[in-house]
Amino acid sequence: MPRTKAAPRSGLTHLRPDGGVRMVDVSAKPPTVRSAGASALVRMKPAVLAALRRGAGPKGDPLEIARIAGIAAAKRTAELIPLCHPLALTGIEVEARYRRHGVGLASRVHTTAPTGVEMEALTAVSVAALTVYDMGKALDHNMTIEIALEHKSGGQSGDYRRRGRSR
């Protein structure tokens, strides 16, 4: 199937001049300390939340399983997101807590590398949230998932902190 050529845009690092995609070469960039954090909220009906809190879900403790899934996912981000660089992560933390309207998840990922770890932090909470969904879907399929990058530090673009409420 022929590829549709996109009009090249200046400043978009993952586009070749012909409009095709490429993985950016970061070999000339020095490794620096970098970190990123992301959050997710799995919204669910009060009855589903109550059942999960009681341990009445059909698959076990959703919080601990979600935490482990998030850690494993962060380490595999480059396998899941086509243009991400494989990174040696130096630390991954995933927290899971019951909240008023569902389950809140937070990740913090650290590395010393020539590129950032925002995608690893987002992948961690995404897969953790999907795990919570999987744990509760026998009770209700009407859950929703919200995901956001909360902060990042390091690199040429500097620090970022999300405005608004954290999940």
BELBEL-V563665 format. One record per pair of residues at least 6 apart in sequence whose ideal C-beta (glycine too) atoms are under 7 Angstrom apart, sorted by the first residue. I is the first residue (numbers start at 1). J is the second residue. Records with the same first field share a line. If there is no record, write none. Layout:
BEGIN
I=J ; J
END
This chain:
BEGIN
3=20
5=18 ; 19
6=15 ; 19
7=19
8=15 ; 17 ; 19
9=15
13=24
14=21 ; 22 ; 24 ; 83
15=21
16=22
21=83
23=83
26=85 ; 114 ; 115
29=114
30=114
31=112 ; 113 ; 114
32=112 ; 154 ; 155
33=112 ; 154
34=111 ; 113 ; 116 ; 117 ; 153 ; 154 ; 155
35=108 ; 109 ; 110 ; 117 ; 152 ; 153 ; 154
36=109 ; 116 ; 117 ; 118 ; 121 ; 149 ; 151 ; 152
37=106 ; 107 ; 108 ; 121 ; 150 ; 151
38=107 ; 121 ; 122 ; 124 ; 125 ; 147 ; 148 ; 149 ; 150
39=104 ; 105 ; 106 ; 125 ; 148 ; 150 ; 166 ; 167
40=105 ; 125 ; 126 ; 128 ; 129 ; 145 ; 146 ; 147 ; 167
41=99 ; 102 ; 104 ; 146 ; 167
42=102 ; 103 ; 129 ; 132 ; 133 ; 143 ; 145
43=101 ; 102 ; 143 ; 144
44=102 ; 136 ; 140 ; 143
45=140 ; 142
48=136 ; 139 ; 140
49=98 ; 102
51=57 ; 139
52=62 ; 136
53=98
55=61
57=135 ; 136 ; 139
58=138
59=135
62=103 ; 132 ; 135 ; 136
63=96
65=131 ; 135
66=96 ; 105 ; 128 ; 131 ; 132
67=94 ; 96 ; 128
69=127 ; 128 ; 131
70=94 ; 105 ; 107 ; 124 ; 125 ; 127 ; 128
71=92 ; 94 ; 124
73=123 ; 124 ; 127
74=89 ; 92 ; 107 ; 109 ; 120 ; 123 ; 124
75=89
77=84 ; 119 ; 120 ; 123
78=84 ; 85 ; 86
80=123
81=119
84=119
85=115
87=111 ; 113 ; 117 ; 120
88=111 ; 113
89=109 ; 110 ; 111 ; 117 ; 120
90=110 ; 111 ; 112
91=110
92=109 ; 124
93=107 ; 108
94=105 ; 107 ; 124 ; 128
95=105 ; 106
96=103 ; 105 ; 128
97=104
103=132
104=167
105=125 ; 128 ; 129
106=125
107=121 ; 124 ; 125
108=121
109=117 ; 120 ; 121 ; 124
111=117
116=152 ; 154 ; 155
118=149 ; 152
121=149
122=147 ; 149
125=147
126=147
129=145 ; 147
133=143 ; 145
136=143
146=167
148=162 ; 167
149=162
150=162 ; 166
151=160 ; 161 ; 162
152=159 ; 160
153=159
END
